[in-house]
């Protein structure tokens, strides 16, 4: 796997069912009561974070997804931690519903808002940079998606398009992404690492390929 200099490659890859992965994340925060468990999903642009968040959400009823791209829309690539805390994470920790309309949405006429119903059991907050020291007190568990840097960059370009404006956007993103991730090292902070794209054969509908973070050589246990 071709990683950026400074990123530590996870070892001990194994397959795990999506349901067991959710249980592993639940077990990482056994004392949470009266509010949702807040699970961060991090990884480089193009890693597959949105797809993973949706799979985890769909595996267990009463779960929701928040996209940091929505929180940070026309705000900043990475300087959105305080906005996320004040308007999403703080209400969730109080056990309250979330209904947040970022100011750039209003200024630019984007309809709707970011919503999470009260009484939700799991909230997956997905986006590059969400596993960071600033947010650690607000996160109950986390997942880092690790994959080949060149594959992920190709997927990022394919997703965002190849117009001159989008090409410049991707170039600016990549210039900020690497130093930010190297400073925060989400692959070492995460509760588990998920391969994206997977390194082992698995059932694409029901299984993930997972590993413990580099800081913790202990194997992931079967929660059953």
For each residue, the residues with C-beta under 8 A, 3 or more apart:
1: 9 146 147 148 199
2: 148 149 150
3: 7 8 9 146 148 149
4: 7 149 178 181 182
5:
6: 182
7: 3 4 146 181 182 185 187
8: 3 185 187 188 214
9: 1 3 146 214
10: 13 146 187 193 195 211 212 213 214
11: 211 214 217
12: 211 212 217 219 220
13: 10 195 199 200 209 210 211
14: 200 209 210 211 219 220
15: 200 201 202 207 208 209 210
16: 20 21 24 207 208 209 210 220
17: 20 21 206 207 208
18: 21 22 55 56 59 206 207 208
19: 22 23 59 60 206
20: 16 17 23 24 222 223 224
21: 16 17 18 24 25 56 192 194 208 210
22: 18 19 25 26 56 59 60 122
23: 19 20 26 27 223 224
24: 16 20 21 27 28 191 192 220 221 223
25: 21 22 28 29 37 39 56 122 140 141 143 191 192
26: 22 23 29 30 37 141
27: 23 24 30 223
28: 24 25 140 141 191
29: 25 26 32 37 140 141
30: 26 27
31:
32: 29 35 36 37 140
33:
34: 95
35: 32 92 93 94 95
36: 32 64 92 95 116 120 121 122 123
37: 25 26 29 32 121 122 123 140 141
38: 89 92 93 123 125 138 139 140
39: 25 56 122 123 124 125 139 140 141 142 143
40: 124 125 126 130 131 135 139 141 142 143
41: 49 52 53 56 124 125 126 127 130 142 143 145
42: 49 126 127 128 129 130 131 142 143 144 145 186 190
43: 47 48 49 128 144 145 146 147 152 186 196
44: 47 128 145 147 149 152 153 156 177 181
45: 128 152 153 156 170 173 174 177
46: 151 152 153 154 155 156 157 158 159
47: 43 44 128 145 146 147 152 155 196
48: 43 51 52 145 147 155 196 197
49: 41 42 43 52 53 126 127 128 145
50: 53 54 65 67 126
51: 48 54 55
52: 41 48 49 55 56 126 143 145 194 196 208
53: 41 49 50 56 57 65 67 124 126
54: 50 51 57 58 65
55: 18 51 52 58 59 208
56: 18 21 22 25 39 41 52 53 59 60 63 122 124
57: 53 54 60 63 64 65 122 124
58: 54 55 63
59: 18 19 22 55 56 63
60: 19 22 56 57 63 121 122
61: 121
62: 119 120 121 122
63: 56 57 58 59 60 120 121 122 123 124
64: 36 57 116 117 120 122 123 124
65: 50 53 54 57 123 124 125 126
66: 70 71 88 98 114 116 123 124 125 126
67: 50 53 70 71 126 127
68: 71 72 80 84 125 126 127 128 129 130
69: 72 73 127
70: 66 67 73 102 114
71: 66 67 68 75 80 83 84 87 88 100 102 114 127
72: 68 69 75 76 77 78 80 83 127
73: 69 70 102 104 105 110
74: 104 107 108
75: 71 72 79 80 83 102 104
76: 72 79 80
77: 72 129 172 173 176 177
78: 72 128 129 176 177 180
79: 75 76
80: 68 71 72 75 76 83 84
81: 84 85 132 134 135
82: 85 86
83: 71 72 75 80 86 87 102
84: 68 71 80 81 87 88 89 125 130 135
85: 81 82 88 89 90 134 135 138
86: 82 83 89 90
87: 71 83 84 90 91 98 100 102 114
88: 66 71 84 85 91 92 98 100 114 116 125
89: 38 84 85 86 92 93 125 135 138
90: 85 86 87 93 94 138
91: 87 88 94 96 97 98
92: 35 36 38 88 89 95 96 98 116 123
93: 35 38 89 90 138
94: 35 90 91
95: 34 35 36 92 118
96: 91 92 118
97: 91 115 116 117 118
98: 66 87 88 91 92 114 115 116
99: 113 114 115
100: 71 87 88 113 114 115
101: 105 106 112 113 114
102: 70 71 73 75 83 87 105 106 114
103: 106 107
104: 73 74 75 107 108 110
105: 73 101 102 108 110 111 112 113
106: 101 102 103 109 110
107: 74 103 104
108: 74 104 105
109: 106
110: 73 104 105 106
111: 105
112: 101 105
113: 99 100 101 105
114: 66 70 71 87 88 98 99 100 101 102
115: 97 98 99 100
116: 36 64 66 88 92 97 98 120 123
117: 64 97 120
118: 95 96 97
119: 62
120: 36 62 63 64 116 117 123
121: 36 37 60 61 62 63
122: 22 25 36 37 39 56 57 60 62 63 64
123: 36 37 38 39 63 64 65 66 92 116 120
124: 39 40 41 53 56 57 63 64 65 66
125: 38 39 40 41 65 66 68 84 88 89 130 139
126: 40 41 42 49 50 52 53 65 66 67 68 130
127: 41 42 49 67 68 69 71 72 130
128: 42 43 44 45 47 49 68 78 177 181
129: 42 68 77 78 132 180 181 184 186
130: 40 41 42 68 84 125 126 127 135 139 142 186
131: 40 42 135 139 142 144 184 186 189 190
132: 81 129 135 136 184 186
133: 136 184
134: 81 85
135: 40 81 84 85 89 130 131 132 138 139
136: 132 133 139 189
137:
138: 38 85 89 90 93 135
139: 38 39 40 125 130 131 135 136 142
140: 25 28 29 32 37 38 39
141: 25 26 28 29 37 39 40 191
142: 39 40 41 42 130 131 139 186 189 190 191
143: 25 39 40 41 42 52 190 191 192 193 194
144: 42 43 131 186 187 189 190 192 193 194 213
145: 41 42 43 44 47 48 49 52 193 194 195 196
146: 1 3 7 9 10 43 47 187 193 194 195 196
147: 1 43 44 47 48 151 152 195 196 197
148: 1 2 3 151 152 197
149: 2 3 4 44 152 153
150: 2 153 154
151: 46 147 148 154 155 197
152: 43 44 45 46 47 147 148 149 155 156 196
153: 44 45 46 149 150 156 157 174
154: 46 150 151 157 158
155: 46 47 48 151 152 158 159
156: 44 45 46 152 153 159 160 170 173 174
157: 46 153 154 160 161 162 167 170
158: 46 154 155
159: 46 155 156
160: 156 157 166 169 170
161: 157 166
162: 157 166 167
163: 166 167
164: 167 168
165: 168 169
166: 160 161 162 163 169 170
167: 157 162 163 164 170 171
168: 164 165 171 172
169: 160 165 166 172 173
170: 45 156 157 160 166 167 173 174
171: 167 168 174 175
172: 77 168 169 175 176
173: 45 77 156 169 170 176 177
174: 45 153 156 170 171 177 178
175: 171 172 178
176: 77 78 172 173 179 180
177: 44 45 77 78 128 173 174 180 181
178: 4 174 175 181 182
179: 176 182 183
180: 78 129 176 177 183 184
181: 4 7 44 128 129 177 178 184 185 186
182: 4 6 7 178 179 185
183: 179 180
184: 129 131 132 133 180 181 189
185: 7 8 181 182 188 189
186: 42 43 129 130 131 132 142 144 181 189 190
187: 7 8 10 144 146 190 193 213 214
188: 8 185 213 214 215
189: 131 136 142 144 184 185 186 213 215
190: 42 131 142 143 144 186 187 193 213
191: 24 25 28 141 142 143 213
192: 21 24 25 143 144 210 211 212 213 220
193: 10 143 144 145 146 187 190 210 211 212 213 214
194: 21 52 143 144 145 146 208 209 210
195: 10 13 145 146 147 198 199 200 208 209 210 211
196: 43 47 48 52 145 146 147 152
197: 48 147 148 151
198: 195 201 202 208 209
199: 1 13 195 209
200: 13 14 15 195 209
201: 15 198
202: 15 198 207 208 209
203: 206 207
204: 207
205:
206: 17 18 19 203
207: 15 16 17 18 202 203 204
208: 15 16 17 18 21 52 55 194 195 198 202
209: 13 14 15 16 194 195 198 199 200 202
210: 13 14 15 16 21 192 193 194 195 220
211: 10 11 12 13 14 192 193 195 220
212: 10 12 192 193 216 217 218 219 220
213: 10 144 187 188 189 190 191 192 193 216
214: 8 9 10 11 187 188 193
215: 188 189
216: 212 213
217: 11 12 212
218: 212
219: 12 14 212
220: 12 14 16 24 192 210 211 212
221: 24
222: 20
223: 20 23 24 27
224: 20 23
